[in-house]
Amino acid sequence: MTTIWIVPLEPIDTRYTKQWYTEIPDIFNSAIEERNMDWNVVTIEGHKIPDQTTKGAFLDFGFTNVYKGSQAIKIANLFSNGDIKPGDKFFIADAWNFAITAIKYMSELMEIPVEIHAIWHAGAYDPTDILGLKMGKEWSAAQESAWFYACDYNYYASEFHKQMFLKNLNIPEAYHHKAVRSSLPSRMYLTACSPSFANLEREDTIVFAHRLNEDKQPEIFRDLIKHLPTSWNYILTQEEGLTKEGYYDLLGKSKIAFSCSLHENYGIGQIEGTLSGCIPIVPDRASYSEIYLDYFKYPSDWTSSWDNYMANRNELVYLLIRMMDNYDAIHYTALSKQVIKIEDDYIHPTPLIEKILS
């Protein structure tokens, strides 16, 4: 019997990783059942760590290594005890995991051929990501490239992300087949956001659904607020200490989700806002360029830097007022088309599932 060994991200309540913890096994089990395959799905949990993150980051830079390190130890024991069989598949929920090195090492030296599949979220190969801003390129590029080659397939949520990875790490074209554009496992957004979309009364609220990191440019949103109607509500979600339920309720009552991010390989906050019925206002750059309809994109130059923002602030103010004033009409026309585009192209991880189950 073939086993899919899931190596998850640590389940943090304020991140989508907690939803993924149950969502990913459910997706694989459903796909296996639909195909009448006699396969098994096992999650390799890490050591229990505090439910917290480093300020401005997606995970806690210290404890994420405690979690991943304990996963690597469990995987080594599974190989040593004969539980890993030839033909088994490893699904790594975050490719920045040194367990990939351990898996490849044991697979080749113990002559137990397995497949490795991994999702790339971000990394030092992206100069605008926190890893790219802080990590030394001389070692991180070599490490990321090694993990890429060690994996049979690497998955990216947007074409923009995939192409940036291949270019910035100088991956030869002969290995581009290892890079696959596939939506993230994201059915949870449909179930979490759809009730908000349908049932809550809308308020004149603009949300900034991002981490308060320099690449997200929260200072631009804070300045914009000073030039927009005082009768509106403005919320930076990371400052509110919301539960997931409270967060989705907020999105379901808001009318606009605004972004000026320099770095975005997928943009979960904007995806969630859009599926909850918020009008997405995004710059025409990064993954936003391919995911969002032209109607919702403003020129990248408007927020590409603080100086450019100051030069174009009045244009942004006018855009936001126009969108807010016409929310009802937009909701039933352009926004409906945008939701369909996201549901069709950026929610269901079909290529990932097909590769793993092949």
KESETI-876571 format. One record per residue (C-alpha): residue number from 1; residue in three letters; x, y, z. Coordinates in steps of 0.2 Angstrom, whole numbers, plus 5000, padded with zeros to 4 digits. Example, Ala and Ser with C-alpha at 12.3 -4.5 7.8 and 13.67 -1.06 7.14 Angstrom:
2
{1 ALA {5062 4978 5039}}
{2 SER {5068 4995 5036}}
//
This chain:
358
{1 MET {5000 5000 5000}}
{2 THR {5007 5017 4995}}
{3 THR {5007 5030 5009}}
{4 ILE {5006 5049 5007}}
{5 TRP {5016 5056 5022}}
{6 ILE {5010 5074 5025}}
{7 VAL {5023 5085 5033}}
{8 PRO {5013 5100 5038}}
{9 LEU {5016 5118 5044}}
{10 GLU {5014 5121 5062}}
{11 PRO {4995 5124 5066}}
{12 ILE {4994 5143 5071}}
{13 ASP {4977 5149 5075}}
{14 THR {4980 5166 5067}}
{15 ARG {4987 5159 5051}}
{16 TYR {4979 5147 5038}}
{17 THR {4991 5133 5044}}
{18 LYS {4978 5128 5057}}
{19 GLN {4965 5126 5044}}
{20 TRP {4977 5117 5032}}
{21 TYR {4981 5104 5046}}
{22 THR {4964 5096 5043}}
{23 GLU {4961 5102 5026}}
{24 ILE {4975 5094 5017}}
{25 PRO {4973 5076 5024}}
{26 ASP {4954 5078 5019}}
{27 ILE {4958 5083 5001}}
{28 PHE {4970 5068 4999}}
{29 ASN {4958 5056 5007}}
{30 SER {4943 5062 4996}}
{31 ALA {4954 5061 4980}}
{32 ILE {4960 5044 4985}}
{33 GLU {4942 5038 4988}}
{34 GLU {4935 5045 4972}}
{35 ARG {4948 5035 4962}}
{36 ASN {4946 5019 4972}}
{37 MET {4964 5019 4976}}
{38 ASP {4971 5008 4991}}
{39 TRP {4982 5022 4998}}
{40 ASN {4985 5028 5015}}
{41 VAL {4987 5046 5022}}
{42 VAL {4998 5049 5037}}
{43 THR {5002 5066 5045}}
{44 ILE {5019 5068 5053}}
{45 GLU {5016 5080 5067}}
{46 GLY {5030 5091 5075}}
{47 HIS {5033 5095 5093}}
{48 LYS {5020 5105 5101}}
{49 ILE {5025 5124 5101}}
{50 PRO {5018 5140 5107}}
{51 ASP {5004 5147 5096}}
{52 GLN {5013 5163 5091}}
{53 THR {5023 5171 5077}}
{54 THR {5038 5183 5076}}
{55 LYS {5032 5201 5074}}
{56 GLY {5028 5205 5056}}
{57 ALA {5032 5187 5050}}
{58 PHE {5021 5172 5045}}
{59 LEU {5028 5160 5058}}
{60 ASP {5039 5161 5073}}
{61 PHE {5057 5161 5067}}
{62 GLY {5063 5151 5082}}
{63 PHE {5049 5139 5086}}
{64 THR {5046 5134 5068}}
{65 ASN {5063 5126 5068}}
{66 VAL {5058 5116 5084}}
{67 TYR {5043 5110 5075}}
{68 LYS {5052 5106 5059}}
{69 GLY {5067 5098 5068}}
{70 SER {5055 5086 5077}}
{71 GLN {5047 5081 5061}}
{72 ALA {5064 5077 5054}}
{73 ILE {5068 5066 5069}}
{74 LYS {5051 5057 5067}}
{75 ILE {5054 5054 5048}}
{76 ALA {5072 5047 5052}}
{77 ASN {5064 5035 5064}}
{78 LEU {5051 5030 5051}}
{79 PHE {5064 5026 5038}}
{80 SER {5075 5017 5051}}
{81 ASN {5061 5006 5057}}
{82 GLY {5055 5001 5040}}
{83 ASP {5039 5011 5039}}
{84 ILE {5044 5020 5024}}
{85 LYS {5041 5009 5008}}
{86 PRO {5047 5011 4990}}
{87 GLY {5035 5021 4981}}
{88 ASP {5029 5031 4996}}
{89 LYS {5025 5050 4993}}
{90 PHE {5030 5064 5004}}
{91 PHE {5020 5080 5004}}
{92 ILE {5029 5095 5012}}
{93 ALA {5017 5109 5016}}
{94 ASP {5032 5122 5016}}
{95 ALA {5047 5119 5006}}
{96 TRP {5058 5129 5018}}
{97 ASN {5060 5113 5028}}
{98 PHE {5076 5105 5031}}
{99 ALA {5067 5088 5032}}
{100 ILE {5068 5088 5013}}
{101 THR {5087 5085 5015}}
{102 ALA {5085 5071 5028}}
{103 ILE {5072 5062 5016}}
{104 LYS {5083 5063 5001}}
{105 TYR {5098 5058 5011}}
{106 MET {5089 5042 5018}}
{107 SER {5080 5038 5002}}
{108 GLU {5096 5037 4991}}
{109 LEU {5108 5029 5004}}
{110 MET {5095 5017 5011}}
{111 GLU {5089 5013 4993}}
{112 ILE {5071 5017 4997}}
{113 PRO {5065 5027 4982}}
{114 VAL {5051 5039 4987}}
{115 GLU {5044 5055 4979}}
{116 ILE {5045 5072 4987}}
{117 HIS {5032 5086 4983}}
{118 ALA {5033 5103 4991}}
{119 ILE {5024 5120 4991}}
{120 TRP {5035 5135 4990}}
{121 HIS {5027 5150 4999}}
{122 ALA {5041 5163 5000}}
{123 GLY {5060 5163 5002}}
{124 ALA {5076 5172 5001}}
{125 TYR {5075 5171 4982}}
{126 ASP {5062 5185 4983}}
{127 PRO {5071 5201 4987}}
{128 THR {5055 5209 4994}}
{129 ASP {5051 5195 5006}}
{130 ILE {5057 5196 5024}}
{131 LEU {5068 5181 5021}}
{132 GLY {5076 5190 5005}}
{133 LEU {5078 5206 5015}}
{134 LYS {5087 5198 5030}}
{135 MET {5096 5182 5024}}
{136 GLY {5113 5181 5015}}
{137 LYS {5112 5176 4997}}
{138 GLU {5128 5166 4996}}
{139 TRP {5121 5152 5007}}
{140 SER {5102 5154 5005}}
{141 ALA {5102 5153 4986}}
{142 ALA {5112 5137 4987}}
{143 GLN {5100 5129 5000}}
{144 GLU {5084 5134 4991}}
{145 SER {5091 5127 4975}}
{146 ALA {5096 5111 4983}}
{147 TRP {5079 5108 4990}}
{148 PHE {5071 5112 4973}}
{149 TYR {5082 5099 4965}}
{150 ALA {5079 5086 4979}}
{151 CYS {5060 5087 4976}}
{152 ASP {5052 5078 4962}}
{153 TYR {5039 5092 4960}}
{154 ASN {5038 5110 4967}}
{155 TYR {5022 5119 4968}}
{156 TYR {5018 5138 4967}}
{157 ALA {5001 5146 4969}}
{158 SER {5004 5159 4955}}
{159 GLU {5013 5159 4938}}
{160 PHE {5022 5175 4944}}
{161 HIS {5029 5166 4959}}
{162 LYS {5035 5151 4949}}
{163 GLN {5043 5162 4936}}
{164 MET {5052 5173 4949}}
{165 PHE {5058 5157 4958}}
{166 LEU {5066 5150 4942}}
{167 LYS {5073 5166 4936}}
{168 ASN {5081 5172 4953}}
{169 LEU {5089 5155 4957}}
{170 ASN {5095 5153 4939}}
{171 ILE {5086 5136 4937}}
{172 PRO {5091 5128 4920}}
{173 GLU {5077 5125 4908}}
{174 ALA {5080 5107 4908}}
{175 TYR {5073 5106 4926}}
{176 HIS {5058 5118 4924}}
{177 HIS {5047 5102 4923}}
{178 LYS {5049 5101 4942}}
{179 ALA {5040 5118 4944}}
{180 VAL {5021 5117 4944}}
{181 ARG {5009 5131 4945}}
{182 SER {4995 5124 4956}}
{183 SER {4982 5133 4968}}
{184 LEU {4985 5130 4986}}
{185 PRO {4974 5118 4995}}
{186 SER {4961 5132 4999}}
{187 ARG {4943 5124 4999}}
{188 MET {4943 5131 5017}}
{189 TYR {4941 5149 5011}}
{190 LEU {4925 5145 5002}}
{191 THR {4917 5137 5017}}
{192 ALA {4924 5150 5029}}
{193 CYS {4920 5166 5018}}
{194 SER {4904 5161 5009}}
{195 PRO {4893 5163 5025}}
{196 SER {4901 5180 5028}}
{197 PHE {4898 5184 5010}}
{198 ALA {4879 5180 5010}}
{199 ASN {4872 5184 5027}}
{200 LEU {4880 5200 5035}}
{201 GLU {4875 5218 5032}}
{202 ARG {4888 5228 5024}}
{203 GLU {4896 5244 5032}}
{204 ASP {4907 5257 5025}}
{205 THR {4923 5249 5030}}
{206 ILE {4940 5247 5022}}
{207 VAL {4951 5233 5028}}
{208 PHE {4970 5231 5027}}
{209 ALA {4971 5212 5029}}
{210 HIS {4990 5210 5029}}
{211 ARG {5004 5207 5041}}
{212 LEU {5012 5224 5047}}
{213 ASN {5028 5221 5037}}
{214 GLU {5038 5234 5028}}
{215 ASP {5034 5225 5011}}
{216 LYS {5015 5227 5014}}
{217 GLN {5018 5246 5017}}
{218 PRO {5005 5249 5031}}
{219 GLU {5011 5267 5032}}
{220 ILE {5003 5270 5015}}
{221 PHE {4986 5264 5022}}
{222 ARG {4988 5274 5038}}
{223 ASP {4991 5290 5028}}
{224 LEU {4976 5287 5016}}
{225 ILE {4964 5286 5030}}
{226 LYS {4968 5304 5034}}
{227 HIS {4962 5309 5017}}
{228 LEU {4946 5298 5016}}
{229 PRO {4929 5302 5024}}
{230 THR {4929 5301 5043}}
{231 SER {4912 5292 5043}}
{232 TRP {4920 5277 5036}}
{233 ASN {4929 5263 5046}}
{234 TYR {4947 5259 5043}}
{235 ILE {4954 5243 5050}}
{236 LEU {4971 5235 5050}}
{237 THR {4966 5217 5054}}
{238 GLN {4983 5213 5062}}
{239 GLU {4980 5226 5076}}
{240 GLU {4963 5219 5081}}
{241 GLY {4968 5203 5089}}
{242 LEU {4954 5194 5080}}
{243 THR {4950 5176 5081}}
{244 LYS {4948 5167 5064}}
{245 GLU {4929 5168 5066}}
{246 GLY {4930 5187 5071}}
{247 TYR {4941 5190 5056}}
{248 TYR {4929 5182 5043}}
{249 ASP {4914 5191 5051}}
{250 LEU {4924 5208 5049}}
{251 LEU {4927 5204 5031}}
{252 GLY {4909 5199 5028}}
{253 LYS {4903 5216 5035}}
{254 SER {4916 5226 5025}}
{255 LYS {4915 5234 5008}}
{256 ILE {4933 5236 5002}}
{257 ALA {4950 5226 5005}}
{258 PHE {4964 5237 5000}}
{259 SER {4982 5232 4997}}
{260 CYS {4998 5241 4992}}
{261 SER {5010 5226 4995}}
{262 LEU {5027 5226 4986}}
{263 HIS {5028 5207 4989}}
{264 GLU {5014 5195 4985}}
{265 ASN {5015 5178 4978}}
{266 TYR {4997 5173 4981}}
{267 GLY {4989 5186 4993}}
{268 ILE {4978 5176 5005}}
{269 GLY {4971 5191 5014}}
{270 GLN {4964 5198 4997}}
{271 ILE {4958 5181 4992}}
{272 GLU {4948 5180 5008}}
{273 GLY {4942 5197 5007}}
{274 THR {4936 5195 4989}}
{275 LEU {4927 5178 4993}}
{276 SER {4919 5187 5007}}
{277 GLY {4912 5200 4996}}
{278 CYS {4924 5214 4998}}
{279 ILE {4929 5224 4983}}
{280 PRO {4948 5221 4981}}
{281 ILE {4959 5236 4977}}
{282 VAL {4976 5230 4972}}
{283 PRO {4992 5237 4963}}
{284 ASP {4995 5229 4946}}
{285 ARG {5011 5220 4951}}
{286 ALA {5017 5203 4958}}
{287 SER {5003 5189 4958}}
{288 TYR {4989 5202 4958}}
{289 SER {4992 5206 4940}}
{290 GLU {4987 5188 4935}}
{291 ILE {4974 5185 4948}}
{292 TYR {4963 5201 4948}}
{293 LEU {4953 5208 4934}}
{294 ASP {4959 5225 4927}}
{295 TYR {4944 5234 4935}}
{296 PHE {4951 5231 4952}}
{297 LYS {4969 5235 4948}}
{298 TYR {4977 5252 4950}}
{299 PRO {4994 5257 4942}}
{300 SER {5009 5249 4951}}
{301 ASP {5018 5266 4951}}
{302 TRP {5005 5273 4963}}
{303 THR {5012 5264 4978}}
{304 SER {5028 5257 4972}}
{305 SER {5037 5269 4984}}
{306 TRP {5032 5282 4997}}
{307 ASP {5037 5296 4985}}
{308 ASN {5027 5289 4971}}
{309 TYR {5012 5286 4983}}
{310 MET {5013 5305 4988}}
{311 ALA {5013 5310 4970}}
{312 ASN {4997 5299 4966}}
{313 ARG {4988 5300 4983}}
{314 ASN {4974 5310 4976}}
{315 GLU {4971 5297 4962}}
{316 LEU {4970 5283 4976}}
{317 VAL {4958 5293 4986}}
{318 TYR {4946 5296 4971}}
{319 LEU {4947 5278 4967}}
{320 LEU {4942 5272 4984}}
{321 ILE {4928 5284 4986}}
{322 ARG {4921 5279 4969}}
{323 MET {4922 5261 4973}}
{324 MET {4914 5263 4990}}
{325 ASP {4900 5274 4982}}
{326 ASN {4896 5261 4969}}
{327 TYR {4898 5245 4980}}
{328 ASP {4881 5238 4976}}
{329 ALA {4882 5239 4958}}
{330 ILE {4900 5233 4958}}
{331 HIS {4895 5218 4969}}
{332 TYR {4883 5211 4957}}
{333 THR {4894 5214 4941}}
{334 ALA {4913 5215 4941}}
{335 LEU {4915 5207 4959}}
{336 SER {4904 5192 4954}}
{337 LYS {4916 5189 4939}}
{338 GLN {4931 5191 4950}}
{339 VAL {4925 5178 4963}}
{340 ILE {4922 5166 4949}}
{341 LYS {4939 5168 4942}}
{342 ILE {4947 5165 4959}}
{343 GLU {4936 5150 4962}}
{344 ASP {4940 5142 4945}}
{345 ASP {4959 5146 4944}}
{346 TYR {4966 5149 4962}}
{347 ILE {4956 5138 4974}}
{348 HIS {4957 5120 4969}}
{349 PRO {4974 5112 4969}}
{350 THR {4970 5100 4954}}
{351 PRO {4988 5099 4947}}
{352 LEU {4996 5095 4964}}
{353 ILE {4983 5081 4967}}
{354 GLU {4986 5074 4950}}
{355 LYS {5005 5074 4951}}
{356 ILE {5005 5066 4969}}
{357 LEU {4992 5052 4965}}
{358 SER {4999 5048 4948}}
//
